[in-house]
């Protein structure tokens, strides 16, 4: 029984968290800066070009008072936007409207010292190939 509980606990810890079916997130054991470096390295290491690193956390913190809010959502949050020419061509040849999902993004967020890495979930079908690529990149960054 003890062994079964240990196996169950380990499998839960290794499972991604689905954020309301919108996103898949994984906890990162380290700092926000280390996580962003790991994500950037994993993307570039695959020969992909980062088109934009959006500093969403900074923007939200900077503009909160301007929109009448004092809520601090993230201590830090960045999104890396990029494309894969090979995979994008494949999914858009299957359905040209898959253009709606490009570019692809991986985010890193820090909320109260808890750092997460994640990505948006894509629809069933051809876009699952993109989601698998994103998960592979995130898994590399988590190591």
DSSP file (Angstrom, degrees, kcal/mol; ACC not computed):
  #  RESIDUE AA STRUCTURE BP1 BP2  ACC     N-H-->O    O-->H-N    N-H-->O    O-->H-N    TCO  KAPPA ALPHA  PHI   PSI    X-CA   Y-CA   Z-CA
    1    1 A X     >        0   0    0      0, 0.0     4,-2.2     0, 0.0     5,-0.2   0.000 360.0 360.0 360.0 -44.8    0.0    0.0    0.0
    2    2 A X  H  >  +     0   0    0      1,-0.2     4,-2.2     2,-0.2     5,-0.2   0.913 360.0  50.7 -58.8 -43.0    2.8    2.4    0.9
    3    3 A X  H  > S+     0   0    0      1,-0.2     4,-2.4     2,-0.2    -1,-0.2   0.901 108.2  52.0 -63.2 -41.4    4.5    1.7   -2.4
    4    4 A X  H  > S+     0   0    0      1,-0.2     4,-2.3     2,-0.2    -1,-0.2   0.893 109.5  50.0 -62.1 -41.3    1.3    2.4   -4.3
    5    5 A X  H  X S+     0   0    0     -4,-2.2     4,-2.5     2,-0.2    -1,-0.2   0.892 110.1  50.5 -65.5 -39.5    1.0    5.7   -2.6
    6    6 A X  H  X S+     0   0    0     -4,-2.2     4,-2.4     2,-0.2    -2,-0.2   0.922 111.1  48.1 -63.5 -44.7    4.6    6.6   -3.4
    7    7 A X  H  X S+     0   0    0     -4,-2.4     4,-2.2     1,-0.2    -2,-0.2   0.912 112.5  49.3 -62.4 -42.8    4.1    5.8   -7.0
    8    8 A X  H  X S+     0   0    0     -4,-2.3     4,-1.8     2,-0.2    -2,-0.2   0.909 111.1  49.5 -63.7 -42.2    0.8    7.8   -7.1
    9    9 A X  H  X S+     0   0    0     -4,-2.5     4,-2.0     1,-0.2    -2,-0.2   0.908 111.2  49.0 -64.7 -42.3    2.5   10.8   -5.5
   10   10 A X  H  X S+     0   0    0     -4,-2.4     4,-1.6     1,-0.2    -1,-0.2   0.907 110.0  51.1 -64.3 -41.8    5.5   10.7   -7.9
   11   11 A X  H  < S+     0   0    0     -4,-2.2     4,-0.5     1,-0.2    -1,-0.2   0.860 109.0  51.2 -67.0 -33.5    3.1   10.5  -10.9
   12   12 A X  H >< S+     0   0    0     -4,-1.8     3,-0.9     1,-0.2    -1,-0.2   0.909 109.1  50.7 -67.5 -41.5    1.2   13.5   -9.7
   13   13 A X  H 3< S+     0   0    0     -4,-2.0    -2,-0.2     1,-0.2    -1,-0.2   0.810 111.3  48.1 -66.5 -29.5    4.3   15.6   -9.3
   14   14 A X  T 3< S+     0   0    0     -4,-1.6     2,-0.3    -5,-0.1    -1,-0.2   0.515  93.3  96.5 -88.7  -5.5    5.5   14.7  -12.8
   15   15 A X  S <  S-     0   0    0     -3,-0.9     2,-0.0    -4,-0.5    -3,-0.0  -0.668  78.4-117.3 -88.4 136.8    2.2   15.5  -14.4
   16   16 A X        -     0   0    0     -2,-0.3     2,-0.6    10,-0.1    10,-0.2  -0.326  25.6-118.1 -67.3 155.2    1.6   18.9  -16.0
   17   17 A X  E     -A   25   0A   0      8,-2.8     8,-2.7     2,-0.0     2,-0.7  -0.847  19.4-144.1 -94.6 125.7   -1.0   21.2  -14.5
   18   18 A X  E     -A   24   0A   0     -2,-0.6     2,-1.7     6,-0.2     6,-0.2  -0.819   9.1-146.9 -90.9 116.4   -3.8   22.1  -16.9
   19   19 A X  E >> S-A   23   0A   0      4,-3.2     3,-1.8    -2,-0.7     4,-0.7  -0.606  74.0 -48.3 -85.9  82.7   -4.8   25.6  -16.3
   20   20 A X  T 34 S-     0   0    0     -2,-1.7    -1,-0.2     1,-0.3     4,-0.1   0.838 100.0 -68.4  59.7  34.3   -8.5   25.4  -17.1
   21   21 A X  T 34 S+     0   0    0      2,-0.3    -1,-0.3     1,-0.1   100,-0.1   0.446 125.9  96.7  63.5   0.8   -7.7   23.6  -20.4
   22   22 A X  T <4 S+     0   0    0     -3,-1.8    99,-2.7     1,-0.2     2,-0.3   0.838  90.6   7.2 -83.7 -35.8   -6.2   26.9  -21.6
   23   23 A X  E  <  -AB  19 120A   0     -4,-0.7    -4,-3.2    97,-0.3     2,-0.5  -0.970  59.3-132.7-147.4 156.3   -2.6   26.2  -20.8
   24   24 A X  E     -AB  18 119A   0     95,-2.6    95,-1.9    -2,-0.3     2,-0.3  -0.965  32.5-176.0-109.6 128.5   -0.2   23.5  -19.6
   25   25 A X  E     -AB  17 118A   0     -8,-2.7    -8,-2.8    -2,-0.5     2,-0.4  -0.924  14.1-165.4-128.0 152.3    2.1   24.6  -16.8
   26   26 A X  E     - B   0 117A   0     91,-2.7    91,-2.5    -2,-0.3     2,-0.2  -0.995  28.3-114.9-131.7 139.2    5.0   23.0  -14.9
   27   27 A X  E     - B   0 116A   0     -2,-0.4     2,-0.5    89,-0.2    89,-0.2  -0.509  27.8-144.4 -70.6 142.7    6.6   24.2  -11.7
   28   28 A X  E     - B   0 115A   0     87,-3.1     2,-1.5    -2,-0.2    87,-0.6  -0.940   4.6-142.7-111.3 128.6   10.3   25.3  -12.1
   29   29 A X  S    S+     0   0    0     -2,-0.5     2,-0.3   113,-0.2    85,-0.1  -0.643  74.4  40.4 -91.1  81.1   12.7   24.6   -9.3
   30   30 A X  S    S-     0   0    0     -2,-1.5    85,-0.3    85,-0.1    -2,-0.1  -0.971  95.8 -45.2 166.5-172.5   14.8   27.8   -9.5
   31   31 A X     >  -     0   0    0     -2,-0.3     4,-2.2     1,-0.1     5,-0.1  -0.311  47.5-113.0 -81.0 163.6   14.6   31.5  -10.1
   32   32 A X  H  > S+     0   0    0      2,-0.2     4,-2.7     1,-0.2     5,-0.2   0.924 118.8  51.8 -58.6 -46.1   12.7   33.4  -12.7
   33   33 A X  H  > S+     0   0    0      1,-0.2     4,-2.1     2,-0.2    -1,-0.2   0.898 109.7  48.9 -61.1 -41.2   15.9   34.5  -14.4
   34   34 A X  H  > S+     0   0    0      2,-0.2     4,-2.3     1,-0.2    -1,-0.2   0.895 111.6  50.4 -64.5 -38.9   17.2   30.9  -14.5
   35   35 A X  H  X S+     0   0    0     -4,-2.2     4,-2.5     2,-0.2    -2,-0.2   0.920 110.3  48.0 -66.3 -44.0   13.9   29.8  -16.0
   36   36 A X  H  X S+     0   0    0     -4,-2.7     4,-2.6     1,-0.2     5,-0.2   0.899 112.8  49.5 -65.3 -38.2   13.9   32.4  -18.7
   37   37 A X  H  X S+     0   0    0     -4,-2.1     4,-2.6    -5,-0.2    -1,-0.2   0.918 111.3  49.3 -64.1 -42.0   17.5   31.6  -19.6
   38   38 A X  H  X S+     0   0    0     -4,-2.3     4,-2.2     2,-0.2    -2,-0.2   0.903 113.0  46.4 -64.7 -41.9   16.6   27.9  -19.7
   39   39 A X  H  X S+     0   0    0     -4,-2.5     4,-2.3     2,-0.2     5,-0.2   0.947 113.5  48.3 -65.8 -48.3   13.6   28.5  -22.0
   40   40 A X  H  X S+     0   0    0     -4,-2.6     4,-2.7     1,-0.2     5,-0.3   0.918 113.1  48.4 -57.4 -44.8   15.5   30.8  -24.3
   41   41 A X  H  X S+     0   0    0     -4,-2.6     4,-2.4     1,-0.2    -1,-0.2   0.888 110.5  50.9 -63.7 -40.1   18.4   28.3  -24.5
   42   42 A X  H  < S+     0   0    0     -4,-2.2     4,-0.5     2,-0.2    -1,-0.2   0.876 113.8  44.8 -67.5 -37.0   16.0   25.4  -25.3
   43   43 A X  H ><>S+     0   0    0     -4,-2.3     5,-1.4     2,-0.2     3,-1.3   0.966 118.1  41.4 -69.5 -53.0   14.3   27.4  -28.1
   44   44 A X  H ><5S+     0   0    0     -4,-2.7     3,-2.2     1,-0.3    -2,-0.2   0.844 106.2  65.1 -65.1 -34.1   17.5   28.7  -29.7
   45   45 A X  T 3<5S+     0   0    0     -4,-2.4    -1,-0.3    -5,-0.3    -2,-0.2   0.693  97.3  56.4 -63.2 -18.7   19.2   25.3  -29.2
   46   46 A X  T < 5S-     0   0    0     -3,-1.3    -1,-0.3    -4,-0.5    -2,-0.2   0.330 123.8-104.2 -92.3   5.9   16.7   23.8  -31.6
   47   47 A X  T < 5S+     0   0    0     -3,-2.2     2,-0.2     1,-0.3    -3,-0.2   0.649  77.4 138.6  80.9  14.7   17.7   26.3  -34.3
   48   48 A X      < -     0   0    0     -5,-1.4     2,-0.5    36,-0.1    -1,-0.3  -0.642  48.9-131.7 -93.4 152.4   14.6   28.4  -33.8
   49   49 A X  E     -C   83   0A   0     34,-0.5    34,-0.7    -2,-0.2     2,-0.7  -0.894  12.1-134.2-106.7 128.0   14.6   32.2  -33.7
   50   50 A X  E     -C   82   0A   0     -2,-0.5    32,-0.2     1,-0.2     3,-0.1  -0.720  17.8-171.2 -80.2 117.0   12.8   34.1  -31.0
   51   51 A X  E     +     0   0A   0     30,-2.1     2,-0.3    -2,-0.7    31,-0.2   0.842  68.4   1.5 -76.3 -34.9   10.8   36.8  -32.7
   52   52 A X  E     -C   81   0A   0     29,-1.5    29,-3.0     2,-0.0     2,-0.6  -0.981  48.4-155.5-156.9 137.3    9.8   38.6  -29.4
   53   53 A X  E     -C   80   0A   0     -2,-0.3     2,-0.5    27,-0.2    27,-0.2  -0.935  28.0-157.3-111.5 104.0   10.4   38.3  -25.7
   54   54 A X  E     -C   79   0A   0     25,-2.8    25,-2.3    -2,-0.6     2,-1.3  -0.699  10.1-150.3 -87.5 126.4    7.3   40.1  -24.3
   55   55 A X     >  +     0   0    0     -2,-0.5     4,-2.0    23,-0.2    23,-0.2  -0.560  31.5 160.8 -95.4  69.9    7.8   41.4  -20.7
   56   56 A X  H  >  +     0   0    0     -2,-1.3     4,-2.7     1,-0.2     5,-0.2   0.871  69.2  55.5 -61.5 -41.9    4.1   41.0  -19.7
   57   57 A X  H  > S+     0   0    0     20,-2.8     4,-2.4    -3,-0.2    -1,-0.2   0.920 108.2  48.0 -60.0 -45.4    4.8   41.1  -16.0
   58   58 A X  H  > S+     0   0    0     19,-0.5     4,-2.5     1,-0.2    -1,-0.2   0.920 112.1  50.2 -60.5 -44.6    6.7   44.5  -16.2
   59   59 A X  H  X S+     0   0    0     -4,-2.0     4,-2.2     1,-0.2    -2,-0.2   0.925 111.5  47.3 -61.4 -45.8    3.9   46.0  -18.3
   60   60 A X  H  X S+     0   0    0     -4,-2.7     4,-1.0     1,-0.2    -1,-0.2   0.907 114.7  46.4 -63.2 -41.6    1.2   44.9  -15.9
   61   61 A X  H  < S+     0   0    0     -4,-2.4     4,-0.4    -5,-0.2    -1,-0.2   0.882 114.4  48.1 -67.4 -38.0    3.1   46.2  -12.9
   62   62 A X  H  < S+     0   0    0     -4,-2.5     4,-0.2    -5,-0.2    -2,-0.2   0.846 119.1  37.3 -70.9 -35.3    3.9   49.5  -14.7
   63   63 A X  H  X S+     0   0    0     -4,-2.2     4,-1.3    -5,-0.2    -1,-0.2   0.443  85.4  98.5-102.1  -1.3    0.3   50.1  -15.8
   64   64 A X  T ><>S+     0   0    0     -4,-1.0     5,-2.7     1,-0.2     3,-0.9   0.929  87.3  44.5 -53.6 -52.8   -1.7   48.9  -12.9
   65   65 A X  G >45S+     0   0    0     -4,-0.4     3,-1.4     1,-0.2    -1,-0.2   0.854 107.4  61.2 -62.2 -34.6   -2.3   52.3  -11.3
   66   66 A X  G 345S+     0   0    0      1,-0.3    -1,-0.2    -4,-0.2    -2,-0.2   0.784 109.6  41.1 -64.2 -27.0   -3.1   53.8  -14.7
   67   67 A X  G <<5S-     0   0    0     -4,-1.3    -1,-0.3    -3,-0.9    -2,-0.2   0.214 124.4-100.3-107.0  14.5   -6.1   51.4  -15.1
   68   68 A X  T < 5S+     0   0    0     -3,-1.4     2,-0.4     1,-0.2    -3,-0.2   0.783  81.5 122.1  79.4  29.0   -7.2   51.8  -11.5
   69   69 A X      < -     0   0    0     -5,-2.7    -1,-0.2    -6,-0.2    -2,-0.2  -0.963  39.8-176.9-126.7 142.0   -5.7   48.6  -10.0
   70   70 A X        +     0   0    0     -2,-0.4     2,-0.4    -5,-0.1    -5,-0.1   0.173  50.6 122.0-113.8  14.9   -3.3   48.0   -7.2
   71   71 A X        -     0   0    0     -7,-0.1     2,-0.8     1,-0.0    -2,-0.1  -0.655  53.0-150.6 -81.4 126.7   -3.3   44.2   -7.7
   72   72 A X        +     0   0    0     -2,-0.4     3,-0.1     1,-0.2   -11,-0.1  -0.871  17.7 178.2 -97.0 107.1    0.2   42.7   -8.4
   73   73 A X        +     0   0    0     -2,-0.8     2,-0.3     1,-0.2    -1,-0.2   0.931  65.1  14.0 -77.4 -47.8   -0.5   39.7  -10.6
   74   74 A X        -     0   0    0    -17,-0.2    37,-0.2     1,-0.1    -1,-0.2  -0.954  51.9-147.9-129.2 146.1    3.0   38.6  -11.3
   75   75 A X  S    S-     0   0    0     35,-3.2     2,-0.3     1,-0.4    36,-0.2   0.832  97.1 -12.9 -72.9 -34.7    6.4   39.4   -9.7
   76   76 A X  E     + D   0 110A   0     34,-1.2    34,-3.2    -3,-0.1    -1,-0.4  -0.953  68.3 175.9-160.8 148.1    7.7   38.8  -13.2
   77   77 A X  E     + D   0 109A   0     -2,-0.3   -20,-2.8    32,-0.2   -19,-0.5  -0.883   2.3 176.9-160.1 127.1    6.3   37.2  -16.4
   78   78 A X  E     - D   0 108A   0     30,-2.4    30,-2.6    -2,-0.3     2,-0.4  -0.945  13.9-153.9-128.6 150.5    7.8   36.9  -19.9
   79   79 A X  E     -CD  54 107A   0    -25,-2.3   -25,-2.8    -2,-0.3     2,-0.6  -0.996   8.0-150.8-124.8 130.3    6.5   35.2  -23.1
   80   80 A X  E     -CD  53 106A   0     26,-3.0    26,-1.8    -2,-0.4     2,-0.4  -0.897  13.8-163.1 -99.9 120.3    8.8   34.0  -25.8
   81   81 A X  E     +CD  52 105A   0    -29,-3.0   -30,-2.1    -2,-0.6   -29,-1.5  -0.894  24.6 139.7-107.8 132.8    7.2   34.1  -29.2
   82   82 A X  E     -CD  50 104A   0     22,-2.4    22,-2.9    -2,-0.4    21,-0.4  -0.959  32.7-139.2-159.7 169.3    8.7   32.0  -32.1
   83   83 A X  E     -C   49   0A   0    -34,-0.7     2,-0.5    -2,-0.3   -34,-0.5  -0.921  10.3-138.6-134.5 161.0    7.9   29.9  -35.1
   84   84 A X     >  -     0   0    0     -2,-0.3     4,-3.2     1,-0.1     5,-0.3  -0.979  10.8-156.6-118.7 114.3    9.2   26.7  -36.7
   85   85 A X  H  > S+     0   0    0     -2,-0.5     4,-2.1     1,-0.2     5,-0.2   0.911  93.6  46.6 -57.3 -43.3    9.2   27.0  -40.5
   86   86 A X  H  > S+     0   0    0      2,-0.2     4,-2.0     1,-0.2    -1,-0.2   0.960 118.6  38.0 -65.0 -53.0    9.1   23.3  -40.9
   87   87 A X  H  > S+     0   0    0      2,-0.2     4,-2.6     1,-0.2     5,-0.2   0.876 115.4  53.6 -70.4 -37.5    6.3   22.6  -38.4
   88   88 A X  H  X S+     0   0    0     -4,-3.2     4,-2.3     1,-0.2     5,-0.2   0.921 109.5  48.7 -62.8 -43.0    4.3   25.7  -39.4
   89   89 A X  H  X S+     0   0    0     -4,-2.1     4,-2.3    -5,-0.3     5,-0.2   0.927 111.5  50.8 -61.1 -44.3    4.3   24.8  -43.0
   90   90 A X  H  X S+     0   0    0     -4,-2.0     4,-1.4     1,-0.2    -2,-0.2   0.937 114.3  41.3 -60.8 -48.3    3.2   21.2  -42.2
   91   91 A X  H  X S+     0   0    0     -4,-2.6     4,-1.5     1,-0.2     7,-0.2   0.824 116.9  48.7 -73.6 -28.8    0.2   22.3  -40.0
   92   92 A X  H  < S+     0   0    0     -4,-2.3    -1,-0.2    -5,-0.2    -2,-0.2   0.765 106.4  55.4 -82.9 -24.6   -0.8   25.1  -42.4
   93   93 A X  H  < S+     0   0    0     -4,-2.3     3,-0.3    -5,-0.2    -2,-0.2   0.857 109.9  48.6 -68.1 -34.1   -0.6   22.9  -45.4
   94   94 A X  H  < S-     0   0    0     -4,-1.4     2,-0.2     1,-0.3    -2,-0.2   0.877 139.7  -3.1 -70.4 -37.6   -3.1   20.6  -43.5
   95   95 A X    ><  -     0   0    0     -4,-1.5     3,-2.6    -5,-0.1    -1,-0.3  -0.767  61.5-154.2-156.9 105.8   -5.3   23.6  -42.7
   96   96 A X  G >  S+     0   0    0      1,-0.3     3,-1.5    -3,-0.3    -4,-0.1   0.751  92.8  69.9 -55.2 -24.6   -4.3   27.2  -43.7
   97   97 A X  G >  S+     0   0    0      1,-0.3     3,-1.8     2,-0.2    -1,-0.3   0.543  72.5  86.7 -74.2  -4.4   -6.4   28.6  -40.8
   98   98 A X  G X   +     0   0    0     -3,-2.6     3,-1.8     1,-0.3    -1,-0.3   0.578  65.4  87.5 -67.1  -6.8   -3.8   27.2  -38.4
   99   99 A X  G X  S+     0   0    0     -3,-1.5     3,-1.7     1,-0.3    -1,-0.3   0.799  72.0  72.8 -57.5 -27.7   -2.2   30.5  -39.1
  100  100 A X  G <  S+     0   0    0     -3,-1.8    -1,-0.3     1,-0.3    -2,-0.2   0.717  94.6  51.6 -60.6 -20.5   -4.4   31.7  -36.2
  101  101 A X  G <  S+     0   0    0     -3,-1.8     2,-0.4    -4,-0.1    -1,-0.3   0.439  90.2 132.9 -97.4  -0.7   -2.1   29.8  -33.8
  102  102 A X    <   +     0   0    0     -3,-1.7     2,-0.2    -4,-0.2   -19,-0.1  -0.818  46.0  43.5-104.6 140.0    1.2   31.3  -35.1
  103  103 A X  S    S-     0   0    0    -21,-0.4     2,-0.3    -2,-0.4   -20,-0.2   0.551  84.9-138.0 -77.0 169.9    3.6   32.4  -33.6
  104  104 A X  E     -D   82   0A   0    -22,-2.9   -22,-2.4    -2,-0.2     2,-0.4  -0.641  19.1-154.5 -94.3 151.9    3.9   29.9  -30.8
  105  105 A X  E     -D   81   0A   0     -2,-0.3    15,-0.5   -24,-0.2     2,-0.4  -0.968  19.3-169.6-135.4 146.4    4.6   31.0  -27.3
  106  106 A X  E     -DE  80 119A   0    -26,-1.8   -26,-3.0    -2,-0.4     2,-0.3  -1.000  21.8-157.0-126.2 131.6    6.2   29.7  -24.1
  107  107 A X  E     -DE  79 118A   0     11,-2.7    11,-2.4    -2,-0.4     2,-0.4  -0.797  12.7-160.6-112.7 154.3    5.7   31.7  -20.9
  108  108 A X  E     -DE  78 117A   0    -30,-2.6   -30,-2.4    -2,-0.3     2,-0.4  -1.000  19.0-179.5-126.7 129.4    7.6   32.0  -17.7
  109  109 A X  E     -DE  77 116A   0      7,-2.4     7,-2.9    -2,-0.4     2,-0.5  -0.990  17.9-158.6-136.0 141.6    5.8   33.5  -14.7
  110  110 A X  E     +DE  76 115A   0    -34,-3.2   -35,-3.2    -2,-0.4   -34,-1.2  -0.975  12.6 176.3-119.3 117.4    6.8   34.2  -11.1
  111  111 A X  E >  S- E   0 114A   0      3,-2.3     3,-1.5    -2,-0.5   -37,-0.1  -0.929  77.0 -28.2-121.9 105.5    4.0   34.5   -8.5
  112  112 A X  T 3  S-     0   0    0     -2,-0.5     3,-0.1     1,-0.3    -1,-0.1   0.848 125.9 -47.1  60.7  36.0    5.2   35.0   -5.0
  113  113 A X  T 3  S+     0   0    0      1,-0.2     2,-0.7     0, 0.0    -1,-0.3   0.385 112.1 118.2  87.1  -4.8    8.4   33.1   -5.6
  114  114 A X  E <   - E   0 111A   0     -3,-1.5    -3,-2.3   -85,-0.1     2,-0.4  -0.871  51.6-157.2 -97.0 114.9    6.7   30.2   -7.4
  115  115 A X  E     -BE  28 110A   0     -2,-0.7   -87,-3.1   -87,-0.6     2,-0.3  -0.783  10.6-173.5 -99.3 133.1    8.0   30.0  -10.9
  116  116 A X  E     -BE  27 109A   0     -7,-2.9    -7,-2.4    -2,-0.4     2,-0.4  -0.930  12.1-161.0-122.5 146.9    6.0   28.3  -13.7
  117  117 A X  E     +BE  26 108A   0    -91,-2.5   -91,-2.7    -2,-0.3     2,-0.3  -0.990  32.8 137.5-121.3 136.9    6.8   27.5  -17.3
  118  118 A X  E     -BE  25 107A   0    -11,-2.4   -11,-2.7    -2,-0.4     2,-0.3  -0.946  34.4-142.3-163.1-176.6    4.0   26.8  -19.7
  119  119 A X  E     -BE  24 106A   0    -95,-1.9   -95,-2.6    -2,-0.3   -13,-0.1  -0.976  35.8 -89.0-154.8 159.2    2.3   27.1  -23.0
  120  120 A X  E     -B   23   0A   0    -15,-0.5     2,-0.3    -2,-0.3   -97,-0.3  -0.444  44.0-116.6 -70.3 144.1   -1.2   27.5  -24.5
  121  121 A X        -     0   0    0    -99,-2.7     2,-0.2    -2,-0.1    -1,-0.1  -0.654  29.7-146.5 -82.5 140.5   -3.0   24.3  -25.3
  122  122 A X        -     0   0    0     -2,-0.3     3,-0.1     1,-0.1    -1,-0.0  -0.675  22.4 -91.4-107.1 160.5   -3.9   23.8  -29.0
  123  123 A X        -     0   0    0     -2,-0.2    -1,-0.1     1,-0.1     4,-0.1  -0.190  50.9 -87.2 -67.6 161.3   -6.9   22.1  -30.6
  124  124 A X  S    S+     0   0    0      3,-0.1     3,-0.4     2,-0.1     2,-0.3  -0.178  93.1  40.9 -60.2 160.5   -6.9   18.5  -31.5
  125  125 A X  S >  S-     0   0    0      1,-0.2     3,-2.0     2,-0.1     4,-0.3  -0.743 119.9  -6.1 100.8-147.2   -5.6   17.5  -34.9
  126  126 A X  T >> S+     0   0    0     -2,-0.3     3,-2.0     1,-0.3     4,-0.5   0.798 123.2  67.6 -57.6 -33.7   -2.5   18.8  -36.6
  127  127 A X  H 3> S+     0   0    0     -3,-0.4     4,-2.1     1,-0.3    -1,-0.3   0.652  81.9  76.7 -67.2 -13.0   -1.8   21.5  -34.0
  128  128 A X  H <> S+     0   0    0     -3,-2.0     4,-2.2     1,-0.2    -1,-0.3   0.775  86.8  61.5 -66.1 -23.5   -1.0   18.7  -31.5
  129  129 A X  H <> S+     0   0    0     -3,-2.0     4,-1.8    -4,-0.3    -1,-0.2   0.888 105.1  46.6 -66.6 -38.3    2.3   18.4  -33.3
  130  130 A X  H  X S+     0   0    0     -4,-0.5     4,-2.6    -3,-0.3    -2,-0.2   0.925 110.9  51.7 -67.2 -45.0    3.0   22.0  -32.3
  131  131 A X  H  X S+     0   0    0     -4,-2.1     4,-2.4     1,-0.2    -2,-0.2   0.890 108.3  51.8 -60.5 -38.6    1.9   21.3  -28.7
  132  132 A X  H  X S+     0   0    0     -4,-2.2     4,-2.3     2,-0.2    -1,-0.2   0.902 109.3  50.2 -63.9 -40.4    4.3   18.3  -28.6
  133  133 A X  H  X S+     0   0    0     -4,-1.8     4,-2.3     2,-0.2    -2,-0.2   0.930 110.7  49.6 -62.5 -44.4    7.2   20.5  -29.8
  134  134 A X  H  X S+     0   0    0     -4,-2.6     4,-2.6     1,-0.2    -2,-0.2   0.912 110.7  49.8 -61.0 -42.3    6.3   23.1  -27.1
  135  135 A X  H  X S+     0   0    0     -4,-2.4     4,-2.8     1,-0.2    -1,-0.2   0.896 108.8  52.3 -64.7 -39.1    6.2   20.4  -24.4
  136  136 A X  H  X S+     0   0    0     -4,-2.3     4,-2.0     2,-0.2    -1,-0.2   0.911 110.8  48.1 -61.6 -41.8    9.6   19.0  -25.6
  137  137 A X  H  X S+     0   0    0     -4,-2.3     4,-2.2     2,-0.2    -2,-0.2   0.932 113.0  47.4 -64.3 -45.8   11.1   22.5  -25.3
  138  138 A X  H  X S+     0   0    0     -4,-2.6     4,-2.0     1,-0.2    -2,-0.2   0.912 109.3  53.8 -63.1 -42.4    9.6   23.1  -21.8
  139  139 A X  H  X S+     0   0    0     -4,-2.8     4,-0.7     1,-0.2    -1,-0.2   0.896 109.0  49.5 -59.4 -40.0   10.8   19.6  -20.7
  140  140 A X  H >< S+     0   0    0     -4,-2.0     3,-0.9     1,-0.2    -1,-0.2   0.915 110.1  50.7 -64.5 -42.1   14.4   20.5  -21.8
  141  141 A X  H 3< S+     0   0    0     -4,-2.2    -2,-0.2     1,-0.2    -1,-0.2   0.811 104.8  58.3 -65.1 -29.8   14.2   23.8  -19.9
  142  142 A X  H 3<        0   0    0     -4,-2.0    -1,-0.2     1,-0.2  -113,-0.2   0.692 360.0 360.0 -73.8 -18.2   13.0   22.1  -16.7
  143  143 A X    <<        0   0    0     -3,-0.9    -1,-0.2    -4,-0.7    -2,-0.1   0.480 360.0 360.0 -78.7 360.0   16.1   19.9  -16.6
